[in-house]
Amino acid sequence: MSALDIPERPALPPIPRLAAAILPVALVTAVGTLSTGSNIEEWYTTIRKPAFNPPNWVFPLAWTLLYTLIAISLWRLLGARPVPGPARKAWWLALAAFAAQLVLNAAWTPVFFAAHQLGLALIVALAMLIMILWTIRLSWRFDRAAAWLLVPYAAWVAFACLLNGTIWQMN
């Protein structure tokens, strides 16, 4: 870590920072919940799935844990604002990457579950995985714990890409 990386002060005071970390993740969660709805029972249970497809109850548990880790990661990254200069621009880029992967996360569920566009959903999932990995890379400089907190998310999305691709091939 260089002198440029030393945080000047958190980007926001504690309570607004907590809200700034939780609200985007809650919004993504809400979009996902609204998009799955009856599609789990009426569509997803009727399509062919590979033997390695987890039982349906695994998904809400996994995503609850992952969304918690994502929010904590964002909270930490928002608290790692560097002093003005080149590092500040890199920090903003890390936040932009964080936002982009959240937007892709929010997009995947409606594409897969509501629109039933399995191929397009795979493209969204692969783009999300790339953005998560890039977010980890960019965040590493400012807060290694924030970066590490995203590793399980990247692993799960990598698995989701495999599952999505296999389901697409089978259907």
CORJO-V207683 format. One line per field, one symbol per residue. ss: DSSP state (h for helix, s for strand, l for the rest). burial: b if it has 24 or more other ideal C-beta (glycine too) atoms within 12 Angstrom, else e. A space follows every 50 residues. Layout:
# CORJO-V207683
ss = ???
burial = ???
This chain:
# CORJO-V207683
ss = llhhhlsllllllhhhhhhhhhhhhhhhhhhhhhhhllhhhhlhhhllll lllllhhhhhhhhhhhhhhhhhhhhhhhlllslllhhhhhhhhhhhhhhh hhhhhhhhhhhhhhlllhhhhhhhhhhhhhhhhhhhhhhhlllhhhhhll hhhhhhhhhhhhhhhhhhhhl
burial = eeeebebeebbeeeeebeebbeebbeebbebbbebbeebeeeebeeeeee eeeeeeeebeeebeebbebbbbbbbbbbbbbbeeeebeebbebbbebbbb bbebbbbbbbbbbbeeebeebbebbbbbbebbbbbbbbbbbbbeebbebb bbbbebbebbbebbeebbeee
